[in-house]
Amino acid sequence: MLHELQLLHNLYPSAAVGIDLVFGLLVGSFLNVVIGRLPMMLSRQWAQEAHLILELDTAEKISEPLNLSRPRSRCPNCLTPIAPRDNIPVISFLLLRGRCRHCSTGISVQYPLIELTAGLATVFLIQHFGLTMAGGFACLFTYALLALAMIDFKTTLLPDSITLSFLWIGMIANLNGAFTDLASAVIGAMAGYLSLWLVYWGFKLVTGKEGMGFGDFKL
């Protein structure tokens, strides 16, 4: 399969760019789901854990499951489920002129921007690295950083489920030297964590305030 895709990229570079772009747009659409739902999933989990620890009888009752696949995406204003025709990356936003089909509430520009950023990044990275292990890992890291940046901007959270997962994925990527040797990757991770840890405590000792969260160390 990989050989056929590489052959397609070599024989039909323009078509390959289009395929890469569409793939990136679809990934961007999924990233929007992650950005919107992961903080809510964590908040619900923390609330349930707090009720259990405090042995409260007023534990949150779950009316419907909440994960990355359920419930269906819906308008945050009128709660109407979004039809497939209105969920096409970037194109649907343009056709709807940035408004919900049912209640005409404005749709956040975040959605097409994330989709377009993921699409263009995919094209650039595949053009730069080719269809290689390095190219695949570079795309994965870019998608993760894009999601983390937006989640951090909106909620000041950096979920461990992403940061810690990609710490290990980074190590795995360099087992075969995708970007550097494994020893350099481990040293880089340690140096990055410790340098931010020192900055954090230095800032706190001088100002008495916390300048960053612990998620920044892991990132």
C-alpha positions as protocol buffer text, in pm:
chain_id: "A"
residue {
  index: 1
  type: MET
  ca { x: 0 y: 0 z: 0 }
}
residue {
  index: 2
  type: LEU
  ca { x: 276 y: 243 z: 94 }
}
residue {
  index: 3
  type: HIS
  ca { x: 463 y: 156 z: -225 }
}
residue {
  index: 4
  type: GLU
  ca { x: 154 y: 236 z: -435 }
}
residue {
  index: 5
  type: LEU
  ca { x: 110 y: 570 z: -259 }
}
residue {
  index: 6
  type: GLN
  ca { x: 475 y: 658 z: -314 }
}
residue {
  index: 7
  type: LEU
  ca { x: 437 y: 569 z: -681 }
}
residue {
  index: 8
  type: LEU
  ca { x: 128 y: 792 z: -703 }
}
residue {
  index: 9
  type: HIS
  ca { x: 321 y: 1081 z: -549 }
}
residue {
  index: 10
  type: ASN
  ca { x: 601 y: 1034 z: -801 }
}
residue {
  index: 11
  type: LEU
  ca { x: 384 y: 992 z: -1112 }
}
residue {
  index: 12
  type: TYR
  ca { x: 105 y: 1237 z: -1032 }
}
residue {
  index: 13
  type: PRO
  ca { x: 243 y: 1500 z: -792 }
}
residue {
  index: 14
  type: SER
  ca { x: -49 y: 1740 z: -838 }
}
residue {
  index: 15
  type: ALA
  ca { x: -306 y: 1471 z: -761 }
}
residue {
  index: 16
  type: ALA
  ca { x: -97 y: 1360 z: -464 }
}
residue {
  index: 17
  type: VAL
  ca { x: -100 y: 1713 z: -323 }
}
residue {
  index: 18
  type: GLY
  ca { x: -478 y: 1714 z: -352 }
}
residue {
  index: 19
  type: ILE
  ca { x: -504 y: 1381 z: -170 }
}
residue {
  index: 20
  type: ASP
  ca { x: -270 y: 1502 z: 105 }
}
residue {
  index: 21
  type: LEU
  ca { x: -475 y: 1821 z: 142 }
}
residue {
  index: 22
  type: VAL
  ca { x: -806 y: 1636 z: 167 }
}
residue {
  index: 23
  type: PHE
  ca { x: -660 y: 1395 z: 421 }
}
residue {
  index: 24
  type: GLY
  ca { x: -530 y: 1685 z: 630 }
}
residue {
  index: 25
  type: LEU
  ca { x: -866 y: 1863 z: 614 }
}
residue {
  index: 26
  type: LEU
  ca { x: -1040 y: 1549 z: 742 }
}
residue {
  index: 27
  type: VAL
  ca { x: -788 y: 1518 z: 1024 }
}
residue {
  index: 28
  type: GLY
  ca { x: -847 y: 1885 z: 1105 }
}
residue {
  index: 29
  type: SER
  ca { x: -1220 y: 1817 z: 1132 }
}
residue {
  index: 30
  type: PHE
  ca { x: -1146 y: 1541 z: 1383 }
}
residue {
  index: 31
  type: LEU
  ca { x: -909 y: 1773 z: 1573 }
}
residue {
  index: 32
  type: ASN
  ca { x: -1198 y: 2016 z: 1618 }
}
residue {
  index: 33
  type: VAL
  ca { x: -1389 y: 1737 z: 1789 }
}
residue {
  index: 34
  type: VAL
  ca { x: -1091 y: 1665 z: 2016 }
}
residue {
  index: 35
  type: ILE
  ca { x: -1050 y: 2035 z: 2098 }
}
residue {
  index: 36
  type: GLY
  ca { x: -1417 y: 2073 z: 2186 }
}
residue {
  index: 37
  type: ARG
  ca { x: -1485 y: 1748 z: 2369 }
}
residue {
  index: 38
  type: LEU
  ca { x: -1167 y: 1639 z: 2546 }
}
residue {
  index: 39
  type: PRO
  ca { x: -1181 y: 1921 z: 2806 }
}
residue {
  index: 40
  type: MET
  ca { x: -1549 y: 1840 z: 2872 }
}
residue {
  index: 41
  type: MET
  ca { x: -1468 y: 1470 z: 2907 }
}
residue {
  index: 42
  type: LEU
  ca { x: -1194 y: 1551 z: 3158 }
}
residue {
  index: 43
  type: SER
  ca { x: -1422 y: 1787 z: 3351 }
}
residue {
  index: 44
  type: ARG
  ca { x: -1690 y: 1520 z: 3377 }
}
residue {
  index: 45
  type: GLN
  ca { x: -1434 y: 1260 z: 3487 }
}
residue {
  index: 46
  type: TRP
  ca { x: -1290 y: 1490 z: 3755 }
}
residue {
  index: 47
  type: ALA
  ca { x: -1637 y: 1574 z: 3886 }
}
residue {
  index: 48
  type: GLN
  ca { x: -1727 y: 1207 z: 3917 }
}
residue {
  index: 49
  type: GLU
  ca { x: -1398 y: 1128 z: 4091 }
}
residue {
  index: 50
  type: ALA
  ca { x: -1447 y: 1417 z: 4334 }
}
residue {
  index: 51
  type: HIS
  ca { x: -1796 y: 1294 z: 4424 }
}
residue {
  index: 52
  type: LEU
  ca { x: -1664 y: 943 z: 4482 }
}
residue {
  index: 53
  type: ILE
  ca { x: -1375 y: 1063 z: 4700 }
}
residue {
  index: 54
  type: LEU
  ca { x: -1606 y: 1286 z: 4907 }
}
residue {
  index: 55
  type: GLU
  ca { x: -1867 y: 1008 z: 4919 }
}
residue {
  index: 56
  type: LEU
  ca { x: -2139 y: 1246 z: 4809 }
}
residue {
  index: 57
  type: ASP
  ca { x: -2483 y: 1122 z: 4713 }
}
residue {
  index: 58
  type: THR
  ca { x: -2522 y: 1399 z: 4458 }
}
residue {
  index: 59
  type: ALA
  ca { x: -2297 y: 1235 z: 4201 }
}
residue {
  index: 60
  type: GLU
  ca { x: -2346 y: 1372 z: 3854 }
}
residue {
  index: 61
  type: LYS
  ca { x: -2604 y: 1174 z: 3663 }
}
residue {
  index: 62
  type: ILE
  ca { x: -2496 y: 1102 z: 3310 }
}
residue {
  index: 63
  type: SER
  ca { x: -2782 y: 1158 z: 3069 }
}
residue {
  index: 64
  type: GLU
  ca { x: -2585 y: 1050 z: 2762 }
}
residue {
  index: 65
  type: PRO
  ca { x: -2237 y: 921 z: 2686 }
}
residue {
  index: 66
  type: LEU
  ca { x: -1969 y: 1174 z: 2605 }
}
residue {
  index: 67
  type: ASN
  ca { x: -1665 y: 1067 z: 2409 }
}
residue {
  index: 68
  type: LEU
  ca { x: -1497 y: 1152 z: 2081 }
}
residue {
  index: 69
  type: SER
  ca { x: -1758 y: 965 z: 1878 }
}
residue {
  index: 70
  type: ARG
  ca { x: -2080 y: 1022 z: 2073 }
}
residue {
  index: 71
  type: PRO
  ca { x: -2302 y: 1216 z: 2072 }
}
residue {
  index: 72
  type: ARG
  ca { x: -2316 y: 1345 z: 1716 }
}
residue {
  index: 73
  type: SER
  ca { x: -2180 y: 1692 z: 1654 }
}
residue {
  index: 74
  type: ARG
  ca { x: -2450 y: 1953 z: 1697 }
}
residue {
  index: 75
  type: CYS
  ca { x: -2505 y: 2326 z: 1690 }
}
residue {
  index: 76
  type: PRO
  ca { x: -2411 y: 2461 z: 2036 }
}
residue {
  index: 77
  type: ASN
  ca { x: -2704 y: 2706 z: 2019 }
}
residue {
  index: 78
  type: CYS
  ca { x: -3006 y: 2513 z: 1887 }
}
residue {
  index: 79
  type: LEU
  ca { x: -2856 y: 2165 z: 1955 }
}
residue {
  index: 80
  type: THR
  ca { x: -2962 y: 2039 z: 1612 }
}
residue {
  index: 81
  type: PRO
  ca { x: -2737 y: 1750 z: 1499 }
}
residue {
  index: 82
  type: ILE
  ca { x: -2512 y: 1853 z: 1213 }
}
residue {
  index: 83
  type: ALA
  ca { x: -2598 y: 1674 z: 889 }
}
residue {
  index: 84
  type: PRO
  ca { x: -2315 y: 1517 z: 686 }
}
residue {
  index: 85
  type: ARG
  ca { x: -2361 y: 1777 z: 410 }
}
residue {
  index: 86
  type: ASP
  ca { x: -2295 y: 2052 z: 665 }
}
residue {
  index: 87
  type: ASN
  ca { x: -1988 y: 1878 z: 804 }
}
residue {
  index: 88
  type: ILE
  ca { x: -1758 y: 1892 z: 501 }
}
residue {
  index: 89
  type: PRO
  ca { x: -1429 y: 2055 z: 609 }
}
residue {
  index: 90
  type: VAL
  ca { x: -1402 y: 2424 z: 509 }
}
residue {
  index: 91
  type: ILE
  ca { x: -1648 y: 2386 z: 218 }
}
residue {
  index: 92
  type: SER
  ca { x: -1958 y: 2359 z: 439 }
}
residue {
  index: 93
  type: PHE
  ca { x: -1850 y: 2666 z: 637 }
}
residue {
  index: 94
  type: LEU
  ca { x: -1823 y: 2866 z: 314 }
}
residue {
  index: 95
  type: LEU
  ca { x: -2152 y: 2738 z: 171 }
}
residue {
  index: 96
  type: LEU
  ca { x: -2334 y: 2817 z: 495 }
}
residue {
  index: 97
  type: ARG
  ca { x: -2160 y: 3155 z: 510 }
}
residue {
  index: 98
  type: GLY
  ca { x: -2042 y: 3078 z: 860 }
}
residue {
  index: 99
  type: ARG
  ca { x: -2391 y: 3029 z: 1007 }
}
residue {
  index: 100
  type: CYS
  ca { x: -2597 y: 2736 z: 1134 }
}
residue {
  index: 101
  type: ARG
  ca { x: -2846 y: 2616 z: 873 }
}
residue {
  index: 102
  type: HIS
  ca { x: -3126 y: 2594 z: 1131 }
}
residue {
  index: 103
  type: CYS
  ca { x: -3087 y: 2887 z: 1373 }
}
residue {
  index: 104
  type: SER
  ca { x: -2847 y: 3114 z: 1178 }
}
residue {
  index: 105
  type: THR
  ca { x: -2613 y: 3141 z: 1477 }
}
residue {
  index: 106
  type: GLY
  ca { x: -2258 y: 3224 z: 1374 }
}
residue {
  index: 107
  type: ILE
  ca { x: -2017 y: 2929 z: 1349 }
}
residue {
  index: 108
  type: SER
  ca { x: -1678 y: 2983 z: 1511 }
}
residue {
  index: 109
  type: VAL
  ca { x: -1403 y: 3055 z: 1260 }
}
residue {
  index: 110
  type: GLN
  ca { x: -1194 y: 2810 z: 1463 }
}
residue {
  index: 111
  type: TYR
  ca { x: -1339 y: 2518 z: 1269 }
}
residue {
  index: 112
  type: PRO
  ca { x: -1225 y: 2610 z: 917 }
}
residue {
  index: 113
  type: LEU
  ca { x: -896 y: 2754 z: 1047 }
}
residue {
  index: 114
  type: ILE
  ca { x: -802 y: 2430 z: 1225 }
}
residue {
  index: 115
  type: GLU
  ca { x: -906 y: 2224 z: 923 }
}
residue {
  index: 116
  type: LEU
  ca { x: -715 y: 2443 z: 680 }
}
residue {
  index: 117
  type: THR
  ca { x: -406 y: 2455 z: 902 }
}
residue {
  index: 118
  type: ALA
  ca { x: -403 y: 2076 z: 933 }
}
residue {
  index: 119
  type: GLY
  ca { x: -452 y: 2039 z: 558 }
}
residue {
  index: 120
  type: LEU
  ca { x: -175 y: 2277 z: 458 }
}
residue {
  index: 121
  type: ALA
  ca { x: 60 y: 2135 z: 722 }
}
residue {
  index: 122
  type: THR
  ca { x: 2 y: 1785 z: 586 }
}
residue {
  index: 123
  type: VAL
  ca { x: 86 y: 1896 z: 233 }
}
residue {
  index: 124
  type: PHE
  ca { x: 401 y: 2076 z: 347 }
}
residue {
  index: 125
  type: LEU
  ca { x: 528 y: 1791 z: 566 }
}
residue {
  index: 126
  type: ILE
  ca { x: 466 y: 1520 z: 307 }
}
residue {
  index: 127
  type: GLN
  ca { x: 635 y: 1734 z: 42 }
}
residue {
  index: 128
  type: HIS
  ca { x: 930 y: 1785 z: 276 }
}
residue {
  index: 129
  type: PHE
  ca { x: 972 y: 1436 z: 422 }
}
residue {
  index: 130
  type: GLY
  ca { x: 794 y: 1229 z: 160 }
}
residue {
  index: 131
  type: LEU
  ca { x: 586 y: 923 z: 242 }
}
residue {
  index: 132
  type: THR
  ca { x: 834 y: 806 z: 503 }
}
residue {
  index: 133
  type: MET
  ca { x: 825 y: 717 z: 870 }
}
residue {
  index: 134
  type: ALA
  ca { x: 959 y: 1064 z: 948 }
}
residue {
  index: 135
  type: GLY
  ca { x: 681 y: 1221 z: 742 }
}
residue {
  index: 136
  type: GLY
  ca { x: 413 y: 1022 z: 922 }
}
residue {
  index: 137
  type: PHE
  ca { x: 547 y: 1103 z: 1267 }
}
residue {
  index: 138
  type: ALA
  ca { x: 592 y: 1470 z: 1173 }
}
residue {
  index: 139
  type: CYS
  ca { x: 224 y: 1485 z: 1076 }
}
residue {
  index: 140
  type: LEU
  ca { x: 119 y: 1315 z: 1401 }
}
residue {
  index: 141
  type: PHE
  ca { x: 324 y: 1557 z: 1612 }
}
residue {
  index: 142
  type: THR
  ca { x: 186 y: 1856 z: 1421 }
}
residue {
  index: 143
  type: TYR
  ca { x: -173 y: 1741 z: 1468 }
}
residue {
  index: 144
  type: ALA
  ca { x: -114 y: 1690 z: 1841 }
}
residue {
  index: 145
  type: LEU
  ca { x: 50 y: 2031 z: 1883 }
}
residue {
  index: 146
  type: LEU
  ca { x: -234 y: 2197 z: 1693 }
}
residue {
  index: 147
  type: ALA
  ca { x: -492 y: 2038 z: 1922 }
}
residue {
  index: 148
  type: LEU
  ca { x: -291 y: 2116 z: 2236 }
}
residue {
  index: 149
  type: ALA
  ca { x: -238 y: 2479 z: 2135 }
}
residue {
  index: 150
  type: MET
  ca { x: -610 y: 2535 z: 2085 }
}
residue {
  index: 151
  type: ILE
  ca { x: -712 y: 2349 z: 2402 }
}
residue {
  index: 152
  type: ASP
  ca { x: -454 y: 2547 z: 2601 }
}
residue {
  index: 153
  type: PHE
  ca { x: -577 y: 2874 z: 2449 }
}
residue {
  index: 154
  type: LYS
  ca { x: -942 y: 2801 z: 2529 }
}
residue {
  index: 155
  type: THR
  ca { x: -912 y: 2626 z: 2866 }
}
residue {
  index: 156
  type: THR
  ca { x: -547 y: 2659 z: 2986 }
}
residue {
  index: 157
  type: LEU
  ca { x: -538 y: 2277 z: 3000 }
}
residue {
  index: 158
  type: LEU
  ca { x: -276 y: 2049 z: 2846 }
}
residue {
  index: 159
  type: PRO
  ca { x: -428 y: 1700 z: 2875 }
}
residue {
  index: 160
  type: ASP
  ca { x: -192 y: 1423 z: 2987 }
}
residue {
  index: 161
  type: SER
  ca { x: -365 y: 1187 z: 2745 }
}
residue {
  index: 162
  type: ILE
  ca { x: -200 y: 1382 z: 2463 }
}
residue {
  index: 163
  type: THR
  ca { x: 122 y: 1517 z: 2614 }
}
residue {
  index: 164
  type: LEU
  ca { x: 238 y: 1193 z: 2777 }
}
residue {
  index: 165
  type: SER
  ca { x: 128 y: 979 z: 2483 }
}
residue {
  index: 166
  type: PHE
  ca { x: 333 y: 1185 z: 2242 }
}
residue {
  index: 167
  type: LEU
  ca { x: 632 y: 1184 z: 2475 }
}
residue {
  index: 168
  type: TRP
  ca { x: 648 y: 807 z: 2426 }
}
residue {
  index: 169
  type: ILE
  ca { x: 556 y: 826 z: 2059 }
}
residue {
  index: 170
  type: GLY
  ca { x: 851 y: 1062 z: 2016 }
}
residue {
  index: 171
  type: MET
  ca { x: 1081 y: 805 z: 2175 }
}
residue {
  index: 172
  type: ILE
  ca { x: 942 y: 529 z: 1954 }
}
residue {
  index: 173
  type: ALA
  ca { x: 985 y: 745 z: 1644 }
}
residue {
  index: 174
  type: ASN
  ca { x: 1354 y: 779 z: 1718 }
}
residue {
  index: 175
  type: LEU
  ca { x: 1418 y: 412 z: 1789 }
}
residue {
  index: 176
  type: ASN
  ca { x: 1502 y: 388 z: 1421 }
}
residue {
  index: 177
  type: GLY
  ca { x: 1636 y: 742 z: 1395 }
}
residue {
  index: 178
  type: ALA
  ca { x: 1336 y: 910 z: 1232 }
}
residue {
  index: 179
  type: PHE
  ca { x: 1462 y: 1253 z: 1342 }
}
residue {
  index: 180
  type: THR
  ca { x: 1761 y: 1185 z: 1566 }
}
residue {
  index: 181
  type: ASP
  ca { x: 1912 y: 899 z: 1763 }
}
residue {
  index: 182
  type: LEU
  ca { x: 1732 y: 766 z: 2071 }
}
residue {
  index: 183
  type: ALA
  ca { x: 1995 y: 890 z: 2316 }
}
residue {
  index: 184
  type: SER
  ca { x: 1962 y: 1246 z: 2186 }
}
residue {
  index: 185
  type: ALA
  ca { x: 1583 y: 1221 z: 2205 }
}
residue {
  index: 186
  type: VAL
  ca { x: 1595 y: 1113 z: 2570 }
}
residue {
  index: 187
  type: ILE
  ca { x: 1846 y: 1385 z: 2659 }
}
residue {
  index: 188
  type: GLY
  ca { x: 1635 y: 1642 z: 2476 }
}
residue {
  index: 189
  type: ALA
  ca { x: 1321 y: 1540 z: 2666 }
}
residue {
  index: 190
  type: MET
  ca { x: 1504 y: 1559 z: 2998 }
}
residue {
  index: 191
  type: ALA
  ca { x: 1666 y: 1893 z: 2917 }
}
residue {
  index: 192
  type: GLY
  ca { x: 1338 y: 2043 z: 2800 }
}
residue {
  index: 193
  type: TYR
  ca { x: 1150 y: 1933 z: 3112 }
}
residue {
  index: 194
  type: LEU
  ca { x: 1421 y: 2041 z: 3357 }
}
residue {
  index: 195
  type: SER
  ca { x: 1479 y: 2379 z: 3192 }
}
residue {
  index: 196
  type: LEU
  ca { x: 1110 y: 2470 z: 3215 }
}
residue {
  index: 197
  type: TRP
  ca { x: 1095 y: 2330 z: 3569 }
}
residue {
  index: 198
  type: LEU
  ca { x: 1380 y: 2564 z: 3668 }
}
residue {
  index: 199
  type: VAL
  ca { x: 1214 y: 2860 z: 3497 }
}
residue {
  index: 200
  type: TYR
  ca { x: 888 y: 2781 z: 3679 }
}
residue {
  index: 201
  type: TRP
  ca { x: 1047 y: 2773 z: 4023 }
}
residue {
  index: 202
  type: GLY
  ca { x: 1271 y: 3070 z: 3953 }
}
residue {
  index: 203
  type: PHE
  ca { x: 972 y: 3280 z: 3849 }
}
residue {
  index: 204
  type: LYS
  ca { x: 771 y: 3162 z: 4150 }
}
residue {
  index: 205
  type: LEU
  ca { x: 1050 y: 3241 z: 4396 }
}
residue {
  index: 206
  type: VAL
  ca { x: 1095 y: 3591 z: 4253 }
}
residue {
  index: 207
  type: THR
  ca { x: 730 y: 3689 z: 4204 }
}
residue {
  index: 208
  type: GLY
  ca { x: 540 y: 3450 z: 4430 }
}
residue {
  index: 209
  type: LYS
  ca { x: 322 y: 3360 z: 4132 }
}
residue {
  index: 210
  type: GLU
  ca { x: 300 y: 3061 z: 3903 }
}
residue {
  index: 211
  type: GLY
  ca { x: 406 y: 3157 z: 3552 }
}
residue {
  index: 212
  type: MET
  ca { x: 311 y: 2831 z: 3382 }
}
residue {
  index: 213
  type: GLY
  ca { x: 139 y: 2503 z: 3449 }
}
residue {
  index: 214
  type: PHE
  ca { x: 298 y: 2162 z: 3492 }
}
residue {
  index: 215
  type: GLY
  ca { x: 156 y: 2058 z: 3156 }
}
residue {
  index: 216
  type: ASP
  ca { x: 404 y: 2293 z: 2991 }
}
residue {
  index: 217
  type: PHE
  ca { x: 692 y: 2087 z: 3134 }
}
residue {
  index: 218
  type: LYS
  ca { x: 559 y: 1768 z: 2975 }
}
residue {
  index: 219
  type: LEU
  ca { x: 496 y: 1942 z: 2646 }
}
